[in-house]
C-alpha cells in the first residue's frame, strides 16, 4: 500500500536528480533496479534494467531509468539512446522529457534542451515539477552557471 501511495511522487532533493518514481511494478528485477538507482549503484541498476526491458520492451519507465543511470556514469550516448527509446514508447513521459533536456545541457546543446522544455510546457497544462526543474537548469545554463545547476 505504501509503495502505491509513493509511486506518483518524485523523490528529489537539492543536488539530487533521481528519476521520478514510476508506477508500481510486480517485477522484482525492476524494483531492485529502482533501489539500486536510488542508492547510486548505477552499474547494478543497468544490469537489472536490461533484464527488465528484455522481458518488457515497452516499459518506458525502465528505459528512462536506463537513460538516467548512463547519464550519471557520464555515458551520454548511452543515455541519449535510452531516453530516446523511452520517448518513442511514450512521447508524453514527463521524466524522460526532463532528463533528456538535462542531458542536452550536459552535451552543450541548449537549443535541444529548450525543445524539451517546450514539450514539457505543452504536457504540463497547470505546471509540473519536471518543467520547473528543467527550466531552472536551462536558466542556470544560460547564465553560465552550469556547474551550479540542478541537472
Backbone bond lengths (Angstrom), bond angles and torsions (degrees), N, CA, C in turn:
res aa  C-N    CA-C-N  psi(-1)  N-CA   C-N-CA  omega(-1)  CA-C   N-CA-C  phi
1 X - - - 1.435 - - 1.528 110.32 -
2 X 1.330 117.14 -42.18 1.453 121.08 179.69 1.516 110.81 -63.09
3 X 1.340 117.80 -40.21 1.457 121.27 178.96 1.517 110.31 -59.47
4 X 1.308 117.69 -43.85 1.455 121.19 179.35 1.517 111.63 -65.86
5 X 1.303 117.85 -35.54 1.458 121.26 -179.90 1.522 111.06 -69.07
6 X 1.330 117.37 -33.20 1.453 121.09 -178.58 1.515 113.44 -88.76
7 X 1.314 118.18 -17.22 1.457 121.94 -172.39 1.515 114.71 -54.08
8 X 1.349 121.64 -45.14 1.454 118.90 -176.28 1.523 114.93 -78.49
9 X 1.303 118.68 -3.23 1.452 119.77 -176.71 1.511 110.56 -93.91
10 X 1.294 115.32 155.23 1.457 121.05 176.26 1.517 107.56 -98.41
11 X 1.329 116.40 138.93 1.447 120.86 179.72 1.515 106.79 -109.37
12 X 1.344 115.12 96.40 1.453 119.35 -177.82 1.509 109.32 -136.42
13 X 1.298 114.66 131.42 1.454 120.18 174.64 1.523 107.39 -112.63
14 X 1.304 116.53 163.95 1.452 120.14 178.15 1.524 107.84 -57.85
15 X 1.317 116.04 127.48 1.449 121.03 -178.76 1.514 113.65 83.92
16 X 1.318 118.54 -4.97 1.457 122.34 179.62 1.507 108.86 -114.67
17 X 1.310 116.17 118.55 1.461 120.64 177.97 1.510 109.76 -113.37
18 X 1.308 117.51 69.25 1.452 118.76 175.54 1.515 108.42 -90.57
19 X 1.324 117.45 148.16 1.465 120.51 -175.83 1.512 112.51 -59.46
20 X 1.303 114.54 154.68 1.456 119.26 176.73 1.513 109.43 -60.56
21 X 1.306 116.80 146.64 1.457 121.10 179.60 1.526 108.72 -68.78
22 X 1.324 117.32 122.74 1.461 119.94 -179.07 1.520 111.71 -80.00
23 X 1.303 114.79 178.81 1.449 120.03 176.91 1.524 109.49 -61.47
24 X 1.311 116.00 151.93 1.459 121.25 -179.30 1.525 110.10 -58.92
25 X 1.311 115.83 145.03 1.454 121.26 -178.51 1.519 109.20 -130.86
26 X 1.312 115.84 144.27 1.457 120.28 176.97 1.523 110.98 -88.23
27 X 1.318 118.12 -3.09 1.453 123.07 -177.52 1.532 109.50 -80.39
28 X 1.336 117.30 114.10 1.470 119.32 -178.76 1.529 112.87 -62.99
29 X 1.336 118.29 -31.67 1.464 120.19 177.28 1.523 110.62 -65.22
30 X 1.314 115.79 -40.50 1.460 120.81 178.96 1.534 110.14 -64.79
31 X 1.324 116.19 -46.42 1.458 120.04 179.73 1.526 111.20 -61.88
32 X 1.326 116.98 -40.02 1.468 121.00 177.58 1.527 110.61 -67.11
33 X 1.325 116.96 -36.49 1.465 120.77 178.49 1.520 111.04 -64.95
34 X 1.320 116.86 -42.64 1.469 121.04 178.28 1.531 109.63 -60.22
35 X 1.319 116.76 -43.27 1.470 120.69 177.77 1.530 110.63 -62.36
36 X 1.325 116.40 -41.10 1.467 120.00 179.22 1.530 110.83 -64.31
37 X 1.326 117.50 -40.81 1.469 120.54 177.72 1.522 109.73 -61.34
38 X 1.306 116.48 -47.39 1.467 120.34 -178.83 1.527 111.57 -63.72
39 X 1.336 116.74 -28.37 1.467 121.53 177.52 1.532 111.72 -87.94
40 X 1.332 116.53 4.88 1.470 123.40 179.90 1.524 112.40 62.66
41 X 1.326 115.97 30.24 1.467 122.25 175.73 1.532 107.10 -99.91
42 X 1.311 115.51 72.35 1.459 121.16 -168.93 1.528 113.78 -68.40
43 X 1.330 118.46 -36.23 1.469 118.53 178.97 1.528 110.76 -68.37
44 X 1.315 117.00 -35.99 1.465 120.72 175.59 1.531 108.69 -64.37
45 X 1.321 116.21 -46.49 1.468 120.66 -179.79 1.520 111.18 -59.12
46 X 1.316 117.47 -42.22 1.459 121.19 -178.95 1.527 110.68 -60.20
47 X 1.321 117.05 -46.34 1.465 119.93 178.58 1.519 112.29 -58.69
48 X 1.309 116.67 -43.41 1.466 121.09 179.34 1.532 111.17 -68.78
49 X 1.311 116.59 -43.33 1.466 120.08 -178.15 1.527 112.18 -66.79
50 X 1.321 116.74 -32.62 1.469 118.69 176.90 1.525 110.65 -64.18
51 X 1.324 117.30 -35.02 1.469 120.70 174.51 1.518 110.63 -66.53
52 X 1.324 116.28 -40.54 1.465 120.83 -179.55 1.513 110.73 -61.97
53 X 1.333 117.49 -48.21 1.471 119.08 -176.67 1.522 111.82 -73.71
54 X 1.330 117.54 -24.15 1.469 119.32 174.24 1.530 109.80 -66.38
55 X 1.337 116.09 -38.06 1.466 120.90 179.81 1.530 111.99 -81.89
56 X 1.319 116.92 -29.52 1.463 121.79 -178.14 1.532 108.98 -137.56
57 X 1.332 117.47 83.59 1.463 120.98 -175.27 1.525 114.95 -71.03
58 X 1.325 117.82 2.23 1.465 120.70 177.11 1.520 112.17 -111.53
59 X 1.307 117.76 21.68 1.451 122.15 -178.68 1.536 109.38 -90.66
60 X 1.323 116.30 90.98 1.467 121.65 -177.78 1.528 111.32 -61.97
61 X 1.335 117.70 -35.31 1.464 120.45 178.80 1.526 111.08 -62.72
62 X 1.327 117.02 -42.56 1.462 120.22 179.61 1.528 110.77 -65.36
63 X 1.329 117.32 -40.80 1.471 119.84 176.95 1.525 110.71 -64.69
64 X 1.337 117.47 -36.64 1.461 120.81 176.80 1.530 110.18 -62.79
65 X 1.321 117.29 -44.47 1.464 120.51 177.11 1.529 111.31 -63.82
66 X 1.320 117.69 -37.06 1.466 119.67 175.54 1.527 110.35 -61.62
67 X 1.329 116.44 -46.73 1.462 120.16 177.74 1.517 111.66 -58.46
68 X 1.316 115.69 -44.16 1.457 120.71 179.43 1.535 110.79 -61.97
69 X 1.323 116.57 -46.44 1.464 120.60 -178.22 1.524 111.32 -62.57
70 X 1.315 116.80 -44.01 1.466 119.54 177.68 1.528 111.30 -64.31
71 X 1.331 117.38 -37.63 1.474 120.33 178.56 1.519 109.97 -63.96
72 X 1.327 117.32 -40.57 1.460 120.60 179.65 1.526 111.47 -65.38
73 X 1.331 116.71 -25.06 1.468 121.27 177.62 1.528 111.48 -92.59
74 X 1.343 116.47 8.43 1.473 124.13 179.56 1.516 113.38 63.11
75 X 1.321 117.40 25.38 1.466 122.00 172.38 1.527 106.47 -96.40
76 X 1.317 115.80 83.78 1.457 120.66 -172.30 1.525 112.84 -69.21
77 X 1.322 117.88 -33.45 1.467 119.37 178.37 1.529 110.80 -69.17
78 X 1.324 116.60 -40.91 1.465 119.91 175.75 1.514 110.70 -63.18
79 X 1.311 115.89 -43.12 1.458 121.04 178.48 1.525 110.80 -60.61
80 X 1.306 116.92 -46.94 1.459 121.94 179.38 1.526 111.18 -58.34
81 X 1.309 116.23 -42.98 1.465 120.98 -179.95 1.531 111.08 -59.10
82 X 1.327 117.20 -44.27 1.457 120.06 -175.77 1.532 113.09 -78.20
83 X 1.317 117.93 -36.26 1.473 118.54 174.06 1.521 110.03 -63.23
84 X 1.313 116.48 -41.29 1.462 120.85 179.25 1.523 110.20 -62.10
85 X 1.323 117.28 -40.59 1.464 121.18 178.14 1.530 110.42 -64.96
86 X 1.330 117.20 -44.06 1.476 120.13 178.31 1.525 110.22 -57.82
87 X 1.322 116.41 -42.46 1.463 120.01 -178.26 1.518 112.72 -75.31
88 X 1.316 117.83 -23.28 1.473 119.29 174.92 1.531 109.92 -71.22
89 X 1.319 116.30 -29.05 1.466 121.80 177.20 1.523 110.15 -79.88
90 X 1.325 116.02 -44.61 1.468 121.63 -176.78 1.526 108.85 -139.59
91 X 1.341 117.59 89.91 1.467 120.60 -178.56 1.531 113.70 -60.35
92 X 1.322 117.45 -18.15 1.465 121.94 -179.24 1.527 112.73 -95.19
93 X 1.311 118.28 8.48 1.463 122.16 -178.98 1.531 108.22 -66.29
94 X 1.317 115.40 105.62 1.461 119.53 -174.85 1.518 112.68 -63.63
95 X 1.332 117.48 -40.71 1.461 120.11 179.65 1.516 112.38 -61.93
96 X 1.320 116.76 -45.77 1.466 120.23 179.82 1.523 111.14 -65.57
97 X 1.331 117.46 -37.77 1.463 119.81 176.68 1.521 111.16 -63.73
98 X 1.319 116.65 -43.75 1.464 119.91 178.68 1.525 111.24 -62.52
99 X 1.322 116.38 -50.76 1.457 119.66 -175.48 1.515 113.15 -69.43
100 X 1.315 117.20 -30.53 1.461 119.12 173.83 1.525 109.46 -64.97
101 X 1.322 116.91 -40.46 1.463 120.11 175.84 1.519 111.65 -60.90
102 X 1.322 117.13 -42.13 1.457 120.75 178.42 1.526 111.34 -65.73
103 X 1.339 115.86 -37.42 1.459 119.56 176.08 1.525 110.41 -62.34
104 X 1.326 116.30 -44.83 1.466 119.04 178.81 1.521 111.36 -58.57
105 X 1.320 118.17 -37.56 1.465 119.87 176.51 1.525 110.59 -64.26
106 X 1.325 116.64 -41.98 1.475 119.87 177.36 1.535 110.68 -60.25
107 X 1.324 115.47 -32.11 1.459 121.13 -179.01 1.534 111.91 -87.02
108 X 1.339 116.36 -1.90 1.459 120.49 177.81 1.517 114.45 81.48
109 X 1.313 118.25 19.53 1.469 121.86 -177.61 1.535 110.13 -109.32
110 X 1.324 115.01 82.76 1.460 121.15 -178.14 1.523 112.04 -62.55
111 X 1.324 117.16 -39.24 1.467 120.42 -178.08 1.539 111.25 -59.06
112 X 1.330 117.18 -46.14 1.466 119.96 -179.93 1.530 111.20 -69.13
113 X 1.330 117.40 -33.41 1.464 120.18 176.20 1.528 109.82 -64.77
114 X 1.315 116.27 -39.84 1.466 120.31 178.08 1.527 111.39 -66.28
115 X 1.324 117.67 -32.19 1.467 120.71 175.29 1.531 110.55 -63.85
116 X 1.318 116.96 -40.65 1.473 120.18 177.34 1.530 109.76 -65.86
117 X 1.335 116.52 -37.36 1.459 120.39 178.15 1.529 110.33 -63.79
118 X 1.330 116.69 -41.57 1.470 120.47 176.57 1.523 110.65 -63.02
119 X 1.324 117.21 -40.71 1.464 121.09 178.37 1.530 109.83 -61.60
120 X 1.323 116.94 -45.93 1.465 120.09 178.57 1.525 111.20 -63.20
121 X 1.312 116.83 -37.09 1.461 119.99 178.09 1.527 110.69 -60.66
122 X 1.331 116.01 -38.09 1.467 119.25 178.58 1.529 112.13 -74.43
123 X 1.323 117.51 -26.86 1.464 121.35 179.92 1.531 112.66 -82.23
124 X 1.301 116.52 -27.69 1.463 122.01 -173.05 1.527 109.69 -107.62
125 X 1.304 115.94 78.56 1.464 121.07 -175.53 1.524 112.89 -55.02
126 X 1.314 117.36 -40.53 1.461 121.23 -178.24 1.523 111.07 -111.50
127 X 1.316 116.24 23.66 1.444 121.54 -179.29 1.519 111.79 86.46
128 X 1.317 115.80 155.78 1.460 121.14 176.69 1.519 108.54 -158.89
129 X 1.303 114.91 160.22 1.459 121.08 -177.75 1.529 112.40 -60.94
130 X 1.333 116.65 -38.51 1.465 120.18 -178.70 1.529 110.79 -61.90
131 X 1.329 116.71 -42.71 1.469 120.22 177.45 1.529 110.05 -62.83
132 X 1.331 116.27 -47.62 1.461 120.75 -177.81 1.528 111.75 -59.44
133 X 1.327 116.69 -43.92 1.465 120.03 -178.83 1.527 111.82 -66.57
134 X 1.325 116.79 -44.61 1.464 118.41 179.42 1.523 110.37 -67.22
135 X 1.306 117.85 -37.39 1.476 120.83 178.44 1.526 110.07 -60.34
136 X 1.323 116.99 -44.44 1.470 119.80 177.42 1.525 111.18 -60.50
137 X 1.326 116.56 -41.90 1.463 120.05 179.91 1.527 111.08 -65.72
138 X 1.316 116.96 -42.81 1.471 120.99 178.75 1.520 109.55 -63.44
139 X 1.325 117.24 -45.88 1.469 120.67 179.44 1.523 111.32 -60.28
140 X 1.334 116.62 -43.26 1.466 120.71 179.06 1.520 110.12 -64.24
141 X 1.319 117.11 -40.98 1.456 121.37 178.74 1.522 110.33 -60.63
142 X 1.333 115.13 -46.07 1.479 119.71 179.22 1.518 111.72 -59.52
143 X 1.298 117.10 -34.57 1.470 121.23 -179.27 1.527 112.81 -82.90
144 X 1.321 115.91 0.28 1.453 119.24 179.12 1.512 113.81 78.97
145 X 1.336 116.16 18.82 1.459 121.13 179.86 1.520 110.99 -107.19
146 X 1.317 117.28 36.25 1.454 119.96 -174.69 1.524 112.60 -57.49
147 X 1.301 117.75 -32.52 1.462 119.59 178.83 1.515 113.60 -69.42
148 X 1.330 116.82 -21.26 1.462 120.40 -178.79 1.526 112.23 -102.07
149 X 1.307 117.21 3.25 1.472 119.36 -175.98 1.519 111.05 -80.13
150 X 1.333 115.07 177.53 1.457 120.87 -176.13 1.520 113.08 -90.46
151 X 1.283 119.35 0.61 1.452 118.99 -178.20 1.477 109.68 -85.98
